[in-house]
Amino acid sequence: MSDSPVIAAVDLGSNSFRLQVARVVEEEVFPLETRKEIVRLGAGLDRSGRLTPDAQAELIAAMGRFGEVLARYQPDCVRAVATNTFRVATNRSEFVPAAEAALGYPIDIISGREEARLIYLGAAHSLASTRERRLVLDIGGGSTELIIGSGLRTYVTESVQLGCVAWSMRYFPDGIINAERMAAAELAARGTLLPLVPEFRSDQWHRAIGTSGTARSLSDLLELNGITRMGITRAGLQQLRMRMLEAGHVDAIELNGLRADRRPVLPGGFAILNAAFEMFGIERMSVTYGALRDGILYDLMARSASQDVRDRTVASFVRRFHADVGQSERVRLLAQDLFSHFCPDAPELQHRLGMAAALHEIGRSIAHQEYYRHTAYILAWSDMLGFSEREQSWLAWITGAQCGALPDLSAACTGDIAALLALRLAVLLARARSDCVWPEGWQGGAGADSRHFDMDLPAAWLADAPLIAQALHEEIAAWQAIGITLMVPALQP
């Protein structure tokens, strides 16, 4: 990336899609171009949780339009993040590849807590730097994220299945608003928020802040109609509630500043926010324009500056599961050295391999027998800040295959095969759990067909390491059995 790079974030929410292009100048982002698509993807889920063909077509068309804007940017300068609808869609494997092809970049499906972290990061950069503890609330189309933080640091992050699209469809499907429906929507929202009260009640924070469309829209309605002077208040929400009930239908609401695209999701979003005010003891909420897409930009910028939150998460997991730090470091250094010979031009994959190596033994905290299976399970199902679903799946896959039987690699790319080979060899070479003297000047490489790898190790070094030589013979046979050749000339008869 250049000294003043242009970076881009794509936020694929359940109500709208947003594209933000920005320039980085002295660790700050300055917007250059913004695009928004009202897609309401969350409304495209059928009763079985599948995204309908019409919704898929609309998604892919929108990705094509975004892709035209992004076509001139390098892959490491763009990040696309997908949230709740992608998380819950049972047929996402059918439409995500087509959406990625239309966009021209990978789409990272992130967990609710990772979404909360990125939302707070975007919000915090738009607020004054203070020590006060903030409650940040983001009501999206399919989920609601809640965060308590101070400055740029988060203390608590949560995500619940409450969204303005989903709630409006469930309780106001035909647009009719009456007291019974509103009370039912608010009661259900309060029930969902109830378990979070101990961590998010008013004595845990000093200031409440709303982000994204729902909070900003409600704040605008209250201010533009003279109900409140600034932000959202509990009394203002009650007046707005009465105005909505008097109208009786979303199309009959007459309020200054109510955009056509917000009408269908207004009652559901209102019910959720009103419930949050009651459950957490909020009296007043200010609004900020910093949100998820801004957080994506700042996170992307941090990754390029070697301040990757993923590295902090890896270090936290190593401590939490009491991994042998010395052994993890031996394996990491060996794996990354091997990979640099097999696949020299893949820095991001080499970085991920290093993280996998650092984490490869955390499963021993559960059981020594087949520890790698426990490692894979932990990495597949834990909340890992900074990681997308795809990245966690990759970590689980490679650590689960670090030894034992090889998985099916018929559809794997060269980089993934090279990374797995490097990790397995590193685990094998470091199994004495002491600093091994790795031969200097060794050579290695990979064939263009991703089915042939070479390791030119000194014969004298192998002669002095008969256990390693025997283990390499077994590893060569294992790879040969699945049609991949690992050639070590010094071991040839």
C-alpha positions in Angstrom: 0.0 0.0 0.0 1.2 3.5 -0.8 2.0 6.3 1.7 -1.5 7.8 1.2 -3.5 4.7 0.0 -7.1 4.6 -1.1 -9.0 1.9 0.7 -12.6 0.7 0.4 -15.1 -1.0 2.7 -18.2 -2.9 1.7 -20.9 -3.3 4.4 -23.4 -6.0 3.4 -26.2 -5.5 6.0 -29.6 -7.0 6.2 -31.4 -3.8 5.3 -28.9 -2.0 3.1 -25.5 -2.3 1.4 -23.0 0.4 1.7 -19.7 1.1 -0.1 -17.2 3.6 1.3 -14.0 4.6 -0.6 -11.6 6.6 1.5 -8.0 8.0 1.5 -5.7 7.3 4.4 -3.8 10.4 5.5 -1.8 10.3 8.7 -3.8 7.5 10.3 -7.1 9.1 9.5 -9.6 8.2 6.8 -11.1 10.8 4.5 -14.2 9.7 2.5 -13.9 10.0 -1.3 -17.0 8.1 -2.6 -20.1 6.6 -1.0 -22.7 4.3 -2.5 -25.8 2.8 -0.9 -28.2 0.2 -2.1 -31.5 -0.5 -0.2 -31.8 -4.2 -0.7 -33.5 -5.5 2.5 -31.8 -8.8 2.1 -33.2 -9.9 5.5 -36.7 -9.8 4.0 -35.6 -12.3 1.3 -35.3 -15.2 3.8 -38.1 -17.8 3.5 -39.5 -19.8 6.4 -36.8 -22.4 6.1 -34.1 -19.7 6.3 -33.1 -19.9 2.7 -32.5 -16.8 0.7 -35.0 -16.7 -2.2 -33.9 -16.7 -5.8 -35.3 -13.1 -6.3 -33.2 -11.9 -3.3 -30.2 -13.6 -4.6 -30.6 -12.0 -8.0 -30.9 -8.6 -6.3 -27.8 -9.2 -4.2 -25.7 -10.3 -7.2 -26.9 -7.3 -9.2 -25.9 -4.9 -6.4 -22.5 -6.6 -6.1 -22.0 -6.1 -9.8 -22.6 -2.3 -9.4 -20.2 -2.1 -6.5 -17.7 -4.2 -8.4 -17.6 -1.6 -11.2 -16.5 1.0 -8.7 -13.9 -1.3 -7.0 -12.4 -2.8 -10.1 -9.4 -0.5 -10.1 -8.3 -1.2 -6.5 -5.8 -3.8 -5.3 -7.2 -6.8 -3.3 -5.4 -5.8 -0.1 -7.0 -2.3 -0.2 -10.6 -3.6 -0.2 -12.6 -5.6 2.4 -16.2 -6.7 2.1 -18.0 -7.7 5.3 -21.3 -9.5 5.5 -23.5 -9.6 8.6 -26.6 -11.3 10.0 -28.5 -12.4 6.9 -25.4 -14.1 5.5 -24.8 -15.6 8.9 -28.2 -17.2 9.2 -29.0 -18.1 5.5 -29.0 -21.9 5.3 -28.2 -21.8 1.5 -25.4 -19.3 1.6 -23.0 -21.7 -0.1 -25.2 -21.4 -3.2 -25.1 -17.6 -3.5 -21.9 -16.4 -1.9 -19.6 -17.6 -4.7 -21.7 -15.8 -7.3 -21.8 -12.6 -5.2 -18.0 -12.7 -4.7 -17.6 -13.2 -8.5 -19.8 -10.2 -9.2 -18.1 -8.0 -6.6 -14.6 -9.1 -7.6 -13.4 -9.6 -4.0 -13.9 -12.1 -1.2 -16.9 -11.6 1.1 -16.0 -12.1 4.8 -19.0 -13.3 6.9 -18.3 -12.2 10.4 -19.8 -13.1 13.8 -22.1 -10.9 15.7 -19.4 -10.0 18.3 -16.9 -9.2 15.5 -19.5 -7.0 14.0 -19.9 -5.3 17.3 -16.2 -4.7 17.6 -16.0 -3.1 14.1 -19.1 -1.0 14.9 -17.5 0.4 18.0 -14.2 1.0 16.2 -16.0 3.1 13.6 -18.1 4.9 16.2 -15.1 5.6 18.5 -13.2 7.3 15.7 -16.1 9.7 15.1 -16.3 10.7 18.8 -14.1 12.9 21.0 -11.4 11.0 22.8 -12.5 10.7 26.4 -12.2 8.3 29.3 -16.0 8.0 29.7 -17.5 4.5 29.4 -19.9 4.5 26.4 -22.8 2.3 25.6 -23.0 2.0 21.8 -26.2 0.5 20.3 -26.5 -0.4 16.7 -29.9 -1.7 15.4 -29.4 -3.2 12.0 -31.8 -5.0 9.7 -31.3 -8.4 11.2 -29.4 -8.0 14.4 -28.6 -5.5 17.2 -25.1 -5.0 18.5 -24.3 -3.6 21.9 -20.9 -2.5 23.1 -19.5 -0.9 26.2 -16.1 0.7 25.6 -13.9 3.7 26.4 -11.7 5.5 23.9 -10.8 2.8 21.3 -11.1 -0.1 23.8 -14.1 -2.4 24.1 -15.0 -4.0 27.4 -18.2 -5.9 26.5 -19.5 -6.8 23.0 -22.8 -8.6 22.3 -25.1 -9.3 19.4 -28.7 -10.4 19.5 -31.2 -11.4 16.9 -33.2 -8.2 16.9 -33.4 -6.2 13.6 -35.6 -3.6 12.2 -36.4 -5.6 9.0 -37.0 -8.9 10.9 -39.1 -7.2 13.6 -41.2 -5.2 11.2 -41.9 -8.3 9.1 -42.9 -10.3 12.2 -45.1 -7.8 14.0 -46.1 -5.3 11.3 -46.1 -7.4 8.1 -48.9 -5.4 6.4 -47.8 -2.0 7.7 -50.7 -1.8 10.2 -49.6 -0.3 13.6 -51.9 -0.6 16.6 -51.4 -0.8 20.3 -51.5 -4.6 20.5 -48.9 -5.1 17.8 -46.6 -2.5 19.2 -46.9 -3.9 22.8 -46.2 -7.4 21.5 -43.1 -6.2 19.5 -41.7 -4.3 22.5 -42.4 -7.2 24.9 -40.6 -9.6 22.7 -37.6 -7.2 22.3 -37.5 -6.8 26.1 -37.4 -10.5 26.5 -34.5 -10.9 24.1 -32.6 -8.1 25.9 -33.3 -9.3 29.4 -30.2 -11.5 29.8 -28.0 -8.5 28.8 -29.3 -6.2 31.6 -26.6 -7.0 34.2 -23.8 -6.0 31.8 -25.5 -3.0 30.0 -27.6 -1.4 32.7 -27.1 2.3 33.3 -24.6 2.0 36.2 -22.2 0.3 33.8 -21.7 3.3 31.4 -21.9 7.1 31.3 -23.2 8.0 27.9 -25.4 6.1 25.4 -24.7 6.5 21.7 -26.7 5.2 18.7 -25.3 4.3 15.3 -26.6 3.2 11.9 -29.9 3.8 10.2 -32.5 3.1 12.9 -31.0 5.4 15.6 -30.1 8.1 13.1 -33.6 8.0 11.5 -35.4 8.2 14.8 -33.2 11.0 16.0 -33.9 12.9 12.8 -37.7 12.4 13.2 -37.6 13.6 16.8 -35.6 16.7 15.9 -37.2 17.7 12.6 -40.7 17.5 14.1 -39.9 19.5 17.2 -40.2 16.7 19.6 -36.7 16.9 21.0 -34.0 19.4 20.5 -31.0 17.0 20.1 -30.7 13.2 20.0 -33.2 10.7 21.4 -34.9 10.9 24.7 -37.3 8.5 26.6 -40.0 11.2 26.6 -39.5 11.9 22.9 -39.9 8.2 22.0 -43.2 8.1 23.8 -44.5 11.0 21.8 -43.3 9.4 18.6 -45.0 6.2 19.7 -48.3 8.0 20.0 -47.9 9.6 16.6 -47.3 6.2 15.0 -50.3 4.7 16.7 -52.5 7.6 15.7 -51.5 7.1 12.1 -52.4 3.4 12.2 -50.3 2.5 9.1 -46.7 3.1 8.0 -48.0 4.8 4.8 -50.2 7.2 6.9 -47.4 8.5 9.1 -46.8 12.2 8.4 -43.5 13.2 9.9 -40.9 15.6 8.5 -37.8 13.8 7.5 -39.3 10.3 7.2 -37.8 8.8 4.0 -39.7 6.4 1.9 -37.0 3.7 2.3 -37.4 3.9 6.1 -41.2 3.6 6.3 -41.5 -0.2 6.1 -38.9 -0.8 8.8 -39.8 2.1 11.1 -42.1 0.3 13.6 -39.9 -2.6 14.1 -36.8 -0.5 14.7 -38.8 1.8 17.0 -40.0 -1.2 19.1 -36.4 -2.4 19.6 -35.0 0.9 20.5 -37.9 1.7 22.9 -37.3 -1.7 24.6 -33.6 -1.0 24.9 -34.3 2.4 26.6 -36.5 0.7 29.2 -34.4 -2.4 29.8 -31.0 -0.5 30.2 -32.3 2.6 31.9 -31.4 5.0 29.0 -32.8 8.5 29.4 -31.0 10.2 26.5 -29.0 8.9 23.5 -26.9 10.9 21.1 -26.2 9.7 17.6 -22.9 9.3 15.7 -22.4 8.7 12.0 -19.4 6.4 12.5 -20.5 2.8 12.1 -19.6 -0.6 10.7 -18.2 0.6 7.3 -15.9 3.1 9.1 -14.8 0.3 11.5 -13.9 -1.8 8.5 -11.8 1.0 7.0 -9.9 1.6 10.3 -9.4 -2.2 10.8 -8.1 -2.5 7.2 -5.7 0.4 7.9 -4.5 -1.2 11.1 -3.8 -4.6 9.4 -1.6 -2.8 6.8 0.3 -1.1 9.6 1.0 -4.4 11.4 -1.4 -3.6 14.2 -3.7 -6.5 13.3 -6.2 -7.3 16.1 -6.0 -11.0 14.9 -2.5 -11.2 16.4 -3.8 -10.0 19.7 -6.6 -12.6 19.6 -4.1 -15.3 18.9 -1.9 -14.3 21.8 -4.9 -14.2 24.0 -5.9 -17.8 23.0 -2.3 -19.0 23.6 -2.5 -17.6 27.2 -6.1 -18.8 27.8 -5.4 -22.4 26.8 -1.9 -22.5 28.4 -0.1 -23.4 25.2 3.6 -24.2 25.2 4.8 -20.8 23.9 8.3 -22.1 23.1 7.0 -25.0 21.1 4.5 -22.9 19.3 7.3 -20.5 18.3 9.5 -23.3 17.0 6.7 -24.6 14.8 5.8 -21.1 13.6 9.3 -20.3 12.5 9.8 -23.6 10.8 6.4 -23.5 9.1 6.8 -20.0 7.7 10.3 -20.8 6.5 9.1 -23.9 4.7 6.1 -22.1 3.2 8.3 -19.2 2.0 10.1 -21.8 -0.2 7.0 -23.5 -1.4 4.9 -20.4 -2.0 7.0 -17.3 -1.8 4.5 -14.6 -3.0 1.6 -15.0 -0.5 2.2 -12.8 2.5 -1.3 -12.9 3.9 -1.4 -16.7 3.7 2.0 -16.9 5.3 0.7 -14.6 8.1 -2.4 -16.9 8.6 -0.1 -20.0 8.7 1.9 -18.3 11.4 -1.2 -17.8 13.4 -2.3 -21.4 12.9 1.2 -22.6 14.1 1.0 -20.4 17.2 -2.4 -22.0 18.0 -1.8 -25.6 16.8 -1.5 -27.1 20.3 -4.2 -25.3 22.3 -6.3 -28.4 22.2 -3.8 -30.1 24.6 -5.6 -28.1 27.4 -8.5 -30.4 26.8 -6.8 -33.7 26.1 -3.4 -34.9 24.9 -5.0 -37.7 22.9 -5.7 -36.4 19.4 -5.2 -32.9 20.7 -5.4 -31.5 17.2 -9.1 -32.4 16.9 -9.8 -30.3 20.0 -7.7 -27.5 18.6 -9.8 -27.6 15.4 -13.0 -27.6 17.4 -12.0 -24.6 19.6 -11.0 -22.6 16.5 -14.1 -23.4 14.6 -16.6 -22.5 17.3 -15.0 -19.7 19.5 -15.6 -16.0 19.2 -12.3 -14.8 17.7 -12.1 -11.0 17.4 -10.7 -9.8 14.1 -11.4 -13.1 12.3 -14.0 -13.7 9.6 -15.9 -17.0 9.5 -13.8 -18.1 6.5 -10.6 -17.4 8.3 -11.7 -19.3 11.4 -12.8 -22.3 9.2 -9.4 -22.2 7.6 -7.6 -22.2 10.9 -9.7 -25.1 12.1 -9.1 -27.0 8.9 -5.3 -26.7 8.8 -4.8 -27.4 12.5 -7.1 -30.3 12.4 -5.0 -31.8 9.6 -1.6 -31.0 11.2 -0.9 -34.7 11.7 -2.6 -38.0 11.1 -4.5 -38.8 8.0 -4.5 -36.2 5.2 -7.8 -34.7 4.2 -9.2 -34.6 0.6 -7.2 -32.0 -1.2 -8.5 -32.6 -4.7 -10.1 -29.1 -4.9 -7.5 -27.3 -2.8 -5.5 -24.5 -4.2 -1.7 -24.5 -4.3 -1.4 -22.0 -1.4 -3.5 -24.1 1.0 -1.7 -27.3 0.0 1.7 -25.6 0.6 0.5 -24.2 3.9 -0.7 -27.6 5.1 2.5 -29.3 4.0 4.6 -26.7 5.7 2.7 -27.0 9.0 2.8 -30.8 9.0 6.5 -30.8 8.3 7.1 -28.2 11.0 5.2 -30.2 13.6 7.2 -33.3 12.6 10.6 -31.6 12.6 9.9 -30.0 16.0 8.5 -33.0 17.8 11.5 -33.3 20.1 10.3 -30.1 21.6 13.7 -28.5 21.7 15.5 -26.1 19.4 16.5 -28.0 16.4 19.4 -27.0 14.2 17.8 -26.4 10.8 20.3 -26.7 8.0 21.3 -23.5 6.4 21.1 -23.0 2.7 18.5 -25.7 2.1 16.4 -25.4 -1.1 12.7 -26.1 -1.8 10.0 -25.3 -4.2 6.7 -26.3 -5.7 5.6 -27.4 -9.1 3.2 -25.3 -11.2 0.6 -28.0 -10.9 0.5 -27.8 -7.1 1.0 -31.5 -7.0 4.8 -31.6 -6.6 7.0 -30.2 -3.9 10.8 -30.4 -3.4 13.0 -30.3 -0.2 16.7 -30.4 -0.9 18.1 -31.2 2.5 21.8 -32.0 3.1 22.4 -35.8 3.2 24.9 -35.4 6.1 22.3 -33.6 8.2 19.7 -36.3 7.6 22.3 -39.0 8.4 22.7 -37.4 11.8 18.9 -37.3 12.3 17.6 -40.8 11.7 14.3 -40.3 13.5 13.6 -37.2 11.3 14.6 -39.2 8.2 12.2 -42.0 9.2 9.3 -39.6 9.9 10.0 -37.9 6.5 9.8 -41.2 4.7 6.3 -41.8 6.3 5.1 -38.3 5.4 6.3 -38.7 1.8 4.2 -41.9 1.6 1.2 -40.2 3.1 1.2 -37.5 0.5 2.0 -39.9 -2.3 -1.2 -41.9 -1.4 -3.3 -38.8 -2.3 -1.4 -38.1 -5.5 0.9 -35.4 -4.3 4.7 -35.8 -4.5 7.1 -34.6 -1.8 10.6 -35.1 -3.1 13.6 -35.2 -0.7 16.5 -36.3 -2.9 18.8 -37.2 0.0 16.3 -39.8 1.0 16.2 -41.5 -2.4 17.9 -44.9 -2.5 
